[in-house]
Amino acid sequence: MICVILTLFPEAIKPYLEKSILGIAQEQGTLQVELVNFRDFSTDPHRKVDDRPFGGGPGMVLKPEPIFDAVEATERKFGPCHKILLCPRGRTFTQKKARELARQERLLLLCGRYEGFDERIRAGFAWDEIAIGEYVLAGGELPALVVLEAAARLLPGVLGCAQSPELESFENGLLDYPQYTRPREYRGVEVPEVLLSGDHKAVEEWRRNEALRLTRQRSDSA
């Protein structure tokens, strides 16, 4: 998979891309990440990419020209991309969506800043609009990393165990069951006896029941 991230702050993203799952995926050659600063496409003498909104109001709005040019240059270089606009207006990101994105050959993620985008940016391309929650951040860099990592860890060979993604929260509509490791007792809390029994059927049933309980508990408290 090739993923291009259009951002005004590539230096803020780069260190995280080099670590953990995303770093492993790139070392394996499973994932290629390109950071593009769309300020480089500004024709303004001061490299401005924003301006005051028509009609008045607080803040600044991202101008269309640099972003149009950056998207088009990216697709000339890498080919057509599945384009993602990270914005509060988008659909909430889910594990199901991560699986869909993991099947794409090329992703382009646009990180917003300031008060938002000139609407012609949104209308000018076939965007997949994604939000990671019902709250506002300073920009789209953190959401871009969330989306990319969730998709990249589902690429073949990235995780050490091929079964790992299949057993995690949200894959089957349930939250993950509780996990325990050594020591068997810590600060008065013991590992459930069933997990020490060696009875695989009983362990599987316990885990299923616990996943149902936790999912129901979360649903009731929502």
N, C-alpha and C positions, 0 to 999 in steps of 0.2 A: 504494500500500500504506500502511496505517496500522499503526504499531507502538507499542504501549504497554509501557513497562518499569516494573515495580513494584520499587522499590528503597528502601533506607534512606539511600542516598547519591546522590541525583540530581546534586548539585554535582560529584561525582567523574566522572560520565559526560558531562555536558553539554559540556565543552570538546572532547572527541574527536568528538562528534556534529556539531560545527560545521566540521570540517576534512575535507579530501580527499573520498573517494568518498561518504561519508554526507552531508557538507555539500553536495556537488554534487547528489545525489539529492533533497535537501530543497529546494534552490534551484529545481530544475526542476519541483518539484511532484509528482515521481514517488513520493516517500516523505514521510510525515508521522510524526514521532516525538513521542510524549508521555511525559513522565517523571512518575510518580506515586509519591509517598512514602507507603508504606502506614502509616507512623507517624501520618499525619494521620487515620487511621481508628481509632486507639486511643481507647477510652473511659476509660482509666486517667488519673487526675489528673496523673501524671508522664509520660504518653504512652508507657508501656512496651508493648513488643510481644513480649517474651520472658519466660520463667519457668523455674524449675528443673524438671528432668524427674522425673516420678513414677518411683519405684523407685530413685532416686538415680543418681549418676554425675556426671562432670565437665561443666562448661559449662552453657549455657542453650539452651532450645528455643523456636522461634518459635511464638507462640500462634495459634490458629485464627481468633479473631474479627476482628482487623484485616484479615487477608488475605482472608477470605471477603467482608467488606464492601467491600474495595478491588476485588476481582475483579468482584463483582456491580455495583458502581457504574460500573466501567469499561464493562461490557457494556451497561448501560442507556444510557450516553452514546454509545458507538460502534457497538453491535451485537455479535452473537456473534463471538468471536475464536477463532483457533486458539491454544490455550493451551500454553505451553512452561514446564516446570519444569526449571530448571538445577540439576542435582544429580549426585553421583558414581554414583548408581544408574541413571542414564539410559544409553541407547544412545550409543555414540561417534559424534560428529558427523562427517559426510562431505560431500563435494561433491555427491553424489546427494541427500542430505537438504537441502542448501542450495537445490538446484533445486526440490525439492518445496515448500519454504517460500516461494520467490520467486513461486510461483503463488497464494499465499494473499492474500486481500484485507485481512485484519486479523490481526495477531499480538499476543499478550500474553505477555511474558516475565517470569517471577517470579524475582528474584534472592534466593537464600537468604543467611543469615548465621548465626553462632554454631554450635551443634552440629547444626543441621538443623531440619526442620519437624515440628510435631505431625502425626502420621500422618493425622489427619482432614482436613488440608489436601490431602494427596495423594489421599485417597479421595473427597473432596467434589466434584472436578471431573474432566473427561476431559482429563488432561494428556498432552502429548507430552514424555516425560522425556528430556533430552539431557545428555550429558557431553562435554566437549571433550578429555578424556584421562584416563588412570589416575593422577591425582594430586589433591591437595587444595589449594584456594585458600581465602582468608579469606572469600570471598563470591562471588555469582554475577554481579557487575557486569562483570568482564572476559569471562567466557563469553558474557554477553548481547551485548556488543559484537562478539565473534568471530562469533556466529551471525548477528547482524543485518547486519554488513558482508558476510559471505559470501553472504547472500541478496540484499541490496540491490544489489550490483554486477552481479547477473544480471538486474535489472529492465531492460526495454527503454529504450534511450537513455542509460543512466547512464554506461557506458563510451564513450569516444570512437569506438572501432572495434567494430562489431557482431560481428566475428569473434573478437575477443580471448578471450572466455570459452570458445569452442569449441576453442581451440588450447592451452589451459593444462593444467597437471598435473591428473591425476585425471579429466578429462572423458572420455577414451577408455580409461581403465584404465592409462594410462602416465604416467610422470613427464615433465615438459617436457624438451626437448632443450637442449643448451648454446647460449647466445646470445653474440654478439660484436658490438662496434661499434668505431669509431675510437678509438685509432690501430691500424693494421694490425699493428704490433709493439710490445710493451710489456714491458720488463725481460726481454728474450730470448724471450718467448712470442709466437708469431705466430698470426694468425687462420688456421684451416684453409683450405687452398687452394681446396677445393671451394666454399666460400662466396663466393669471389671470381671464380669461373669464369663466372658468368652462365648456367650450365646448370641450369635450374630443376628438371628431372627428377633430376639428380644431387644437387642440394641437398635435395630432398624425400626422396630415398632415404637420404642421410646423416643427416638429422634423424630419420627413422624408426628407423634402426639405433641412433643414439645414445640415443633415448628408450627403446628396448628394452634396451640395455646398462645404462642407469642404473636402470631399473625392476628388472631382474634382479639387479643389484648390491645394491640396497636389500633385495630379498627374501632374498638369500643371507645378508645380514648381520643380518637380523631375529632 
